[in-house]
Amino acid sequence: MKATKFLTSIFTLSFLLLPNLQATAFSPNWQQGASIQSRYSGDFGSADFRISIDKLAATGVNHVSLVVPYFQSGNSAVDIYAGTNTPSDESLISGIRYIKSLGIEVSIKLFVESGQGWRAEIRPYDRGQWFTNYTNIATKYGQIGQTEGVSMIVLGTEMVGVSSPVQDPANTGRWRNLIAAVRGVYTGSLTYGGNWGVHTTKKMK
């Protein structure tokens, strides 16, 4: 009996010491959807893709993110190139238009994959050249996004080595230049998918 009272007291005390948690109301702007990555360059223009989108639409989604992967040969490399599953421009545009025809918003999400593992470890030997190459890629998709009415572009994700000022103080300025270049051709929302514990994902002006 004493043990039961003791445990009850501990539970009550623990509950009282919990932080004040507040319920958050549902936001009408919340993106309810999915990210889709192509399996081959023409995937987003295929019948199978449209079937997948139809099934998503039936669930009530309001947003689809199309992942556009690029690659580099190693963590210290500066080459950033399209792979066999990077969607062709024609395929990407076809996918965007089909999704939008169903009343669903679209975002383009840029990925960079390294041949040596996790993208967080990308630390190019020539950061200036790497950012020039990546800015050209991001600007290209900014132009496509503007023309096709894409609502958001995700400028990358988890690239700690080339985004954190702790890794390189010049990273911040280089990202500002990249964002300015994309903003010069694209008026929709811009964001970046930060790695947990390092960044939080923020909307960029």
N, C-alpha and C positions, 0 to 999 in steps of 0.2 A: 504493500500500500504506500509506504514511504517512497519507494522507488518510483511508483507511478506518479505521485505528486511532484517528485523532483524533476522527472522528465517533462511533466506538464509545465512546470515553471520555466524550464530551459526553453521549451518550445515557445511559450508566451513571450519570454524576454527576447528571443531571437526574432520573433515576428515584429515586436515593437522597435527593434533596432534596424529593421530593413529601411532602405531609402524610400522616400515618398514617391511612389510610382504613379504617374498620371496616365489615364487612358487617352489614346490619340484617336480622334475621329477620322473616318475614312476620307481621303482626299480625292475629289473628283478628277484631279490631274494625275493620279497614280497610274503608272504604266502597267497594264495587265497584258502580258504577252509572252513572247519567247524569242530567243536568239537562234538563228539558223545559219549554219556554215555549209557552204557548197562542197560537194564531193569531187566535182570536176568543173572545168571552166564554164561549161554551158548549163550547169545544173539549175540555176535560177530561172532559166528560160524553158525548163522542161515541163512535161505533163505531170510527172511525179511531184515536182515542186508545187504546182498549182493544186494538186490533190491535197498535199500537206497543208497548204494555206487554207483551203476550203475547210479542212477538219479543224484547224485552229480557229477560223472564223466562227464555226459552229459552237465553240466553247465560250464565245463572247469576248474574245481578246480585243484590245483597242490599239495594240502596238506590236510591231514585229521588227526585230533588229537583224539586219543582214550582216554577217561577219565576213570581212574581206581580209584574208590572211596574206601576209608577205613574209619573206624569208631572208635570212642572211647566213653566210657559210659558217660563222662562228661568233663567239661572244665578243671578240675584239675586232671583227670585220666591219667594213663600212659599206659593203655591197648589200643593197636591199632589193630583192627581185621577186617577181611574180612566180608562183609555183603552179603545179598542175591543177590544183584546186582553187586557185585564185580566180574569181569569176571574171569572165570577159566583160568589157563595158556593155556590150549588147545584151548579155545574159543578165547583168545586174540591173540595167534599165528595164528590161522586160519584167523582172521580178518586182521591182519597185512599182511599176505601173499596174501590175496585176493586184498587188496588195492594196494599193490606193483605190483601185476600182471597187473594192469591197468595203470602202469606208474606213480602212485601218491605216493608222499612221506608221511611218517607216523611219528607221534610223540606219545609218551606215556605221559599222563598228570596225575600226582598223586594228588588226593584230600584227605583231612582228614576232616570228618564231626563229629561234636560234638553232643551228645545227648541233650545238653543244649543250642543249638543255634548256632550263627555265629562262624565260625572257628577262627576268629580274636581274640576271647576271650579265646582260649585255653591257659592255663597257668598251666602245670602239676606240681603236688606237688613235684615230683622228676624229674627234667629236664634231669639229666644224664641218667636215665633209659628210659625216653621218647625218647631221641635222639638215644639211643642204639637200641630201638625197630624200630624207623623210619628209621634209617640207614640200618638195616637189610632188611626192605621192599624196600627201594630205590635201594639197591645193587642188590636185586633179579631182579628188573625190568631193571636194568642196564645190567645184564647178558642176559636177554631175548632180550633187545634192541640190544645188540652187536651181538648176534647169528642171529637175524632176520633182521639186517640191518636197524634198525630204525634210522631216521636222527636226532631226538631230543628227549630229555626227559625233561619234566617240573617237577621240584622237589617239587612242591607245589604251593599254591596260598593263598594269603590273611591271612596267619597265623602270624599276627602282634605280638601276645604275645610270640611266640617262634622264631621270626626272628629279631625283632627290638632291637638294642643295648640299646635303651632308656628303654625298658621293662626289659631287663636283659643284662648287659655288656658281659656276657659269651656266649650269643647267637651267636655272630660272630664267635668265635673260634669253637663252636660246629658245625656250618654250614660248616666251612672250613674242619673240619674232615669228615663230611658227604660227602661233594663234593669229597674229596680225595678218600674216599672209593668207591664211584661210578666211579670216574675216573680210578680207578684201574682195573675195569672190562669193561668199556665202553669208546669208543673213539669218539663218535658223539658229537653233541652240547648239552650243558646243559643250562637250564635257570630256572627262577623262576618268577611266576606271582605275583608281588607285589600289595598290595592294593593301590588304588589311594590316593594321598596326603601323603603317608608314604614312599613308595618305588617307584622306576621306575623299569619296567621289564628289566633286563639286561642279556645279553649273558655271560655265564661263560666260562672261559678258561679251 
